[in-house]
Amino acid sequence: MGIEAQSFASGDEFLRVFLAVPSFQPACVILDVQMPGISGLQAQSRLKASGLPVIFMTAHNDIGVRKQAMAGGAIAFLCKPFGHELFVKAVSAALQSGSYRKTQ
C-alpha cells in the first residue's frame, strides 16, 4: 500500500514518543486491547483530544470492549483472525477520516 509503519513495545512507549516529539505525526494508530503497560482502551482515552484516528486489532472479542472502543471514537475494531481486505479498508477509512494534525 505504500504506507510506512512504526511499531512500539507498549502503549506507554508510543505515548511518550507521541507527546514528546513534535515531528512525530502519525496518520493513525493501531492498538491492541491488551498490551504491555497501559491497555489499548487507556491509550485511546489519552489520545482522544488529539483527534488521532484509532483502529483496534485484537483477539479480545468482547462486545462490551468493542462498544467501549467504538464509543471512544475508534474507526474500526478488527477481531483476529481477519483478512487483508478488511485491514486495508480500516486503514483507508482512518486515513480518510480527517486532517489530523498534532498540536503542542
C-alpha positions, 0 to 999 in steps of 0.5 A: 500500500505504500504506507510506512509503519512504526511499531512500539513495545507498549502503549506507554512507549508510543505515548511518550514518543507521541507527546514528546516529539513534535515531528512525530505525526502519525496518520493513525494508530493501531492498538491492541486491547491488551498490551504491555503497560497501559491497555489499548482502551487507556491509550485511546482515552489519552489520545482522544483530544488529539483527534488521532484516528484509532483502529483496534486489532485484537483477539479480545472479542468482547462486545462490551470492549468493542462498544467501549472502543467504538464509543471512544471514537475508534474507526474500526475494531478488527477481531483476529483472525481477519483478512487483508481486505478488511485491514486495508479498508480500516486503514483507508477509512482512518486515513480518510477520516480527517486532517489530523494534525498534532498540536503542542 
